[in-house]
Amino acid sequence: MNTKYLFHSAILFIVIGLFSSTSALDNLVVNFSGMTPHLNQTLYIRVIDLSTRKEVGRTSLQITASGFSVSMPVLEAGQSYFVDFFSDHNSNGLYDVPPIDHAWRLQLNNARSGGDTLNFSHNASFTNINWQYMLTVNFSNMDPHLGQLLELRVENNNTNEEVGRVKVSAIPSSNFQVQIAGLQIGPEYKIQFYADFNNNGLYDAPPVDHAWEINFTNNTGDVNINFSHNASFVNINWKYLLTVNLTSMTPHLGQKFELRIVQQDNQQEIGRFTLPQILVQNFSVFIPEFELGKNYNIDFYADHNGNGVYDAPPIDHAWRLSFISTTGDFIQNFTHNTNFTDIQWPGTTDISEIDGSVPARFALEQNYPNPFNPSTTIIFSLSQKDFVTLKIYNLAGDEIKLLINEEKEAGIYKVTFDAVNLPSGVYFYKIRSGNFTTTKKMILMR
């Protein structure tokens, strides 16, 4: 992950660049025509690198003519991109799912050296581009940390998922700005960041390193946060980032891909990633949350028979890699091969609505049977539509399984938890929906 530095008004702006090289970027030109229905509306554009699924640039402008062109220096030769854009049709300054706003997606494959061009003529083939908003953190008075490493991450408190992170190798100025795309309207977020005060390249709890946390709720779209250096440090328990670079995945283009990290000593799943369809032969996967000095397996597969679930090789193609890091973030490279292994990917969560009525309150029932072996049923009630997370934890408080992490309509739901490969013992299941959070205990007895 590289950083680009842009100077403006004596303040240093640090913009996150997610390119694989530091060479000069080529221009993407988009020629628009027939945009008369959107005269005097604002057009928002972003470009996403398909190899990382990260945003590499965005811009906005007021539409003043039926035909016009937009140029953005974002391309690397040979890379492929989504170009997402929408016209703010209801003029509220936010993205609304079509047909309220009008949104489109173009795809550019194998960008040409020297730049490339896309042509777009207005049409009614709208698509939901799930627009994400920008977080800007304005730092000031950072003189005590000049030349030191700064790391920052943003997490969605509603889903406990990381939105994005940035690493600044050396703070170059007292005042600077960091930007990360990925916010949605409504959720609560936390920003965690630290300056490597002892210069060892790793996070150490304060006061060895200086660390802070800021919480906010996004009700506005793009968000600006101002931070002035202070001594109100907090231990943010920084977790490190695994990057898996996959190359020559051509045999699996168009197929579903899944990857997860599992801690070897307790089989705890640290994180997972699902790609509905492999779009490019070379791509990267980013999984945060691993700890130093622990051994992990990286399990992944391509759904070679296209049935949507994991089947042991050779039906599906699956691999296992292992790693341990004592030096911080870790990069694992993988080139496609036929050394398949059965990774015993856990089955999908069986969830179904058992009552279409709207309950009067939120509720989480005791699982049954309890004790159980190897599966059990969990029932919960939602009194209104909301985002739901349902997780399994072991007695030590480690997250073992994420059962639900999605928006659900009001109703009563039944979930089956399969504890295959888990040892006997006491476990907990915890549900969160809006302001409702509760936990119950269950026992696996083999």
N, C-alpha and C positions, 0 to 999 in steps of 0.2 A: 504494500500500500504506500503510495507516494504522496507527497504534498506539493502543491503549487502555491507560490507566494505572489500576491497582487497588492501593490501599494496604492493607497488612496487616502487622502486627507490625513496623512501622517500616522495613520493607524494600519497595522499589519493585519491583513485578512488571510487566514489560513483556510483554504478551500480543499476539501477532500477529493483527491483524484484517485480513481480506482483503475488505473491503467497498468498494464504489465511492463511498460517501459517508460523511460523518461524522454523519448524522442519527441520532436515537434508533432503536434496533432494536426490532422487534416480537417478541412471544412466540410460539414454537412450542409447542403443547400436544399431547402424544401420550397418548391414553387407552388403557391396556392392560387386557385382560380375559382370563380363562381361563388365567392364568399359574400355576395350581396345580402343574404338573409341575416348576416351577423355584423353589418356595419355599425360602428361605434361600440361594439362589445369588446371585451378583453379576451385575447387568445393566449392560452397557457400551453407551453410545449416542454416536454422532457425527453431525454434520450437514455435508454437503458442498454447496457452491454449484456448480451445474452450469455456470455461466458461466465459472468459473475452475478448476473441479475441485479446489478447495482446501477444506480443512476450516475451518469457521467456528465450531465449538464442539463440546465433548464433556462428558459427565458420566457418573457411575456411581452405583449404589445397590444395596443389598441388597433382594431381593424378599421382602417379609414378608406380602403379601396377594395373593389371586387377581386383584383389580382395583385399579388405581392410575393416577395421572396424573403425567407429567413435563413441566415447563415450562422452556423455554430461550429466553433473549432473543437470537436469532440471525437473525431474518428481516428482509429488506428487501422492501417491497411490489413486486410484479411479478417478483421473482426466482424461480427454480425450484431445487429441492434434492433430493438423496438423503438419506434418514434411515436410517443403518445401525445395527444393534444386535445384540448376541448375549448369550446367557446362558451363563455359565461352567459348563457342565454337568458337567465332570469336576473342577471346583474346583481347578485348578492355577494360577490367577491369570493365565493367558495365553489368547490366542485359538488355538483349534484348528479346522481345517476341519471343517464338518459331515460326518457326524453326531456327531463327538466332542463338539463344542459345537453349540448350536442358534443359528443366525444368520438374520437376515432383512433385507430392504431395502424401504423404502417410498419413494415419490416424491411430492413436493409441487410442483405446477405453478402458477406465477403467484400467489405468496403475496399474500394480501389485506392491505390497509392496516389496521393495528390488531391484526394477529395472525391466526393460522390454527391449525386443529386437524386431527389425523389420528387415526383409530381403528384399533386393532390387536387382533385376537382370536387367541389362540394356535393355531398350526397346525403341520403337519409339512412345509410347503413351504419347506425351508431353502435358503439360497443362500450361496455363498462370498463374503464381503464383503472379503476381503483386508485384514483389520484392520491398521492401522499404529500404531506406538507413538510415544510422546512423548519428545522430548529436552528436558530442562531444563538450561540453563546458568546457574549462580549466580555472578554477578560480585561481587567485594568489593574494597575499597580502590582504587576507580577515581578517586580525587580528582584525580590529575594531568590527567584528561581530561574534567572536568565541562564541559558545554556543547558538547563536540565531537561530531561525527558518528561513529557506530559502525556498521559493517557486518559481518555474520556470515553464513556459508554452511556447509552440511553436504553432504558428498559421500560416496557409497558407494564405498569403495576397490575392491570386487570388480567393480563394473560401470563405475566412473568417471562415474556419473551423479549430478547434483546432486539432493539430496533437497529442499532448500528454503533460503531466505535471508531475512534481515530487515535492515531499515535503521532505525536509531534516529537521528532527525535531530539530537538534542542529548542527551547523557548527563545526566540530571537529578539523579542521586544517586550517592553513593559505592558503595552496594550495590543491585543490582537483578537481575532475573531475566528471561531470554528463553526462550521455548518455541517449538519447531518440531515439528510432527507429520510422520511419514513413515518412521520406522525399521521395519526388519524384524528378526526374530530370526536371528542367525548372522553377518551380514556385518560386515566391518571398516569403520569410518567415520573421516573426518577432519573436524574443525571448524576453519575458518579465519576469522579476524576481525581487524579493525584499527580503531584510533582515528585520526581525521583530525587529526593533531597540528599540521599547518601550516595547517589550516582552508581548503584550496583546493577542497574538495568532491570530490576524487579520491584514489585510492590512490597513494601514493609509497612506494617501498621504504625500509625502515628504514635509518638512524635518522630520516629525514624524517618518516614516519609510524611509529606503533608497531603491530606486527603479531605475531600468534601463531598456532600450530597445535597442536591436540590430537588424538591418535588414540585410538580405543577400539574394542572389539568388543562387540556387543550380544548378551549371553547371558541377559538378565534381563527383557526387555520394555521398559517405560518406563525411561529412563536419566537420572540426575542427574549432572552434571559441575560441580565446584567450581573456580572460577578466581579467584586473587588476583593483583592487578597485580604485574608484575615486569618486569625489563629484559632478559629472555631473548627478544629479538625474532628473527623469522625472515621472510624474504622469501616471501610467499605468492602472488606473481604474480597478483594479483586480476584476474579477468575480469568483464566487465560484462554486464548483463541486457537483452535485447531483449523488449519486450512488444508483441504485435500484437493490437489490439482490432478484432474483426470484427463488423460490424453488418448487419442486414437480410439474413441468410443464409437466410431462409425457403424459397427455392426448393430448398434442399439439405438440409432436415430429413430425418433418417433415412439420409443418405448418408455414406459414408466420407470423411474429410478428412485430407490430409497437407500438412505444411509443412516446409521446410528452409531453412537459411541457408548460402549459398555465398560464400566470399571471391572477389572478382572476379579478382584478379591471378593466382591459381594454381588456381582452381576447387576449392579445399579446402572440403569440407563441414564446417561448424562444429557443427551440431546439427540434429536433426529431431524432429518431433512427429507422431504418428498418433492420430487420433480414430476409433475404429471406426464411430461413428455420431454425427452432429450432432444434439444433443438440444434445443438452444435457438437462437433466431435471432441472439442477440447473445452472443458469448463471446470469451475472451482466450486467447492462447497465449504461453507464456513459454519463451524459449530463452536459456540462459546461454552464457558463454564467448567473446563477441566482444571484440576489442581496439580501443582508440582509434585514430583516424586512418586506418583501413582501410575500403575500399569493399566493401560486401556486397550480394548479391541475396537477396531473400526470395521464394522460389518456393513456390506452394501451389496445390492443386487440390481439387475436389470430384468424387467418383466418380459422375458423373451417370448413367451407364448401369448402374451397380451390378455390374460384373463383377469388382471387387476389385483392378484394376490401372489404371495411368494410360493413358489414350488421348488423343491430341492433340485440341484443340478443333476443332469444336464438340461432339465426342462426350462428352468430359469438359470441365468448365469450369475453366480454369487462369489464373493471374495471376502477374505478376512486379513486385515493388516493389524499390527500391534505397535504401540509406541509408549514411551515414557519421556517426560521432559523435566529437566531440572533448571532450565535456562529461560523459561518464559514461553511465549507463543511458539507453536510448533507447526512446521510445514511438512506434509506427507505427499510425495509424488507417486502417481500410479499410472502405468501404461497398460492398456487393455491386453489381456492374455487369456489363455484357456486353462489356467491353473485354478479351476473352480473348487469351492468347498461348501459344504452344507452349513450355513450359518444359523440354521434353526430360527429363522425370523419369527418373532411372536405374531400370533394371529391378530386380525383386526378386531377392534372392540365391537361387540354385538350390542347395539343400542336401538330401542324401539319405543314408540309412544304407546302406552297401554290404556290411556283414557283421554279422550278428546275434550273433556270439560276443562274449564279454567278453575284451578284450585284457589281457595281463599287466601292461601299463604304459601310462602316458601317452606319446604320441609325436606329433610334427609332421613330416610328410614334405616333401621338396622338391617344389615345384610342377612341373607338366608341362603343356604344353611350357614350356621355359625356355631361351632367350628366347621370348616369346609375342607374338601380335598377332591380335585384340585381347583374347582371353580365355584363361584358364588354369585348371587344376584344382588344388585344395589338398586333401590328405587328412590327417586327424588321428584319433588313437585315444584313447578315454577308458576307463580301467580301472574307473571307478565313476561313478555318477550325480553330476553337479555342474553348477554355473553356468559357462558358457563365454562368453568374449569373443574374437572374432577380428577384428583390425583391420589395415588397410593404411596404411602411412606412406610419405611421400616421403623423398628423401635428406636433407632439412633436418630431418626428424623430425616434420613436420606430419601429423596424422591426415587421411587422404584418404577412407577408406571404412570403415564399421562393417559387417562381414559377418554376425557372429553376436553376439547379446547375450541369451542365454536359457539356461534349464536343459536339459540333455540327458542321456538315459539312457546307460549304458555301451555302447560299441560303436565301430565304425569308420565315419567319415563322409567324404563327398566334397562339396566346395564349389566352385562355379564362380564365378570373379571376372571380371567384364566391365569392361575398362579403357577403355570408350568415352569419348571427350572428354578423355582424359588424354594428355599428351605423352610421347614416348619418354624413357626414362631408367631409373634404378635405383630400385626400390621395395623395401619390407620388409613382411613380414606377421608379426604377433605374436599368439600365442595365450596366454590365461591361463585356468586352471581350478584353483581352490583354490590350492595352493602351487606348482603347476606353471606355469612361464612360459618360453617360448622364442621366438626370432625367427629368421627365415630371409630371404635376399635373393632377389629375382627381377628380371628385366630385361624391360621393354616395348620392343620394337623395331619401329617402323613402316616 
